[in-house]
Amino acid sequence: MSNCGTETTEVADWLARAHPVPRQAEAEWADHGVALLPLGERFDAVRVPAPRIHAAVGSDQHDVVAAVLGHWLNGPVVRDVRTGSGRYYVLVAPDSPWDMTEDRLGKGVYLAVPRVGRKVSPVTYWAVPPERLGQLCDPAHLTALLSTADPQEVLEP
């Protein structure tokens, strides 16, 4: 018997508790499909421009990108396409090291985090959904992946 529904509920609850008022996060998910969650306590995010991810992955196809990111990072990644070609937000532990040029977002920043379980928003969604309670990406794996990108291919327009 699968407990996938239970795991999804536990993950959503864990994410909601990043908010000072978890019920507000739950209401935002119910009303808008995304909730603004503060970074810096439960998790941080590394913001990576889509061209850089696509160059490292070798594709801009959603399914290919999701599979490669899932394999390399083994953790949750949010995709936000509201601006230009979009950005990826790789969720990492607040105390994890980060030495690359991509922005590390933490305390004082709120991130639009999609509802766990089903895609509701066409502009902000899970490129790689969290599968387990407390699951985050290892920044060393992100560094390794980004090091495969050809810098000439990732120039922003």
N, C-alpha and C positions, 0 to 999 in steps of 0.2 A: 504494500500500500504506500503511495506517495504522500509526502507531507509538504509538497511544493506550495500549496496555498498557505500553510502555516509559516513556512520560511519567508514567503513574500510579505506576509503580515508582520513578522518579526523584523524584517529588514526595513519596511516602511516605518514601523514604530521606532526603530533605532535612528533612522534619518530624521523623523519628526522631532525626536528628543534633542536634536542639535539646536532647535528653535527654543528660545526662552519660554514660549507658550506653545507646546506641541499641538494643542488643539487648533491653533491658528494655522499651523502648517497643514494639518489635515483638512481644514476648511478651504485653504487655498488650493490644495490638490483637488478637492471635490468640485470647487467652483471654476478653476482655471486650468487644471491639469499640471500645473507647476506651482511650487512653493519657494519663496525666497528664504533661504536658510543661511544663517551666519557661519562664516568659516572661522577656523582658528581654535576651536575646542575639540570637536569630534573629528573633523577632517579639514584639510586645506585643498586647494585645487591648483594645478599647473595649467595655465592657458596656452594652448598651442594653436597657431593659425592652421586652418585646414590645408593650405598648400604644402606646409611642412609635413603634416601627417600623411597626406596623399603621396608625396614624394618618397617618404620612408617606406610606405606600404606598397608603392608601385601601382596604385589604383585609386580612383575616386568613387568606385562603385560601393554603395552602402554595405552590401553583404560581404564583399571582400574586405573592406576596411574593418567591419565589425569582427570578422573571423580572425584577422591578423592582430588587431588590438586585443581581442580576448585571449589569444594565444600568447602574445608577448607580455601583456601587462597583467593578465589574470586578476583584473579588478574593474571597478566601475568607471565609465567614461561618459560624460554628458556631451551631446552635440547641440550647438546653438547656431542656427542659420539665419538669425535676424539681421546680421550685417554681412555684406559682401559675400565672400565664399564661405563664411562661417568660421566657427572656432570649436575646438574640442577642449573640454575641461576634464583633466585626469585627476581623480580624487586620490589624495595621498594623506598619510598621517601628518598631523601638525608638527611633529618633532623630526620629521625625516629631512635629510640633507637635499639641497638642490643647488647645482652650480652652473646650470645651462642658462642661455639668454632668454628663454621663455619666461613669462611672468609667473611668479609664485604668488598666489592670492591667499591671504590668511585673515587674521584678526582685523575687524573693521570693514570687511567686505562681505556682501551677501551674494549668493549664487542662486540663480533660478534652477531648481532641481525638479525634474519631472516626477510624476507619480510612478511608483513601482508597480509593475504588473501588466499594464496595458498602455499602448501609445495613445495619448490623447491630444497632445500638441504637435502640429506639423513643423513647428519652428524650434522647439526645444524638446529633445527626447534622449533616451538612453542609446548611445552608440553601442555600449556594452553595459547591460544592466547588472546591478549587484546581485549576486547569487546567495551570499551568506551574510549573516549578521556580522557587522564590523569589517567586512572585506574592503580593503583599499589596495591601490596599486603600489608597487615598489618603484620609487623614482630611479633606481639603478637600471631597471628594465626599460623605463621610458628613455633614459639617457642612451642606452644601447640601441634602441629602435631609432631614435632621432639621429644617431651618428651614421646611420645607413643612408640618410637623405643627402642628395647632391645639393649643396648650398645654392648653386646656380638655378636649380629648378624651383626654389621656394621663395623667390622674390615676390613680395606683396605688390599688387597693382597700385 
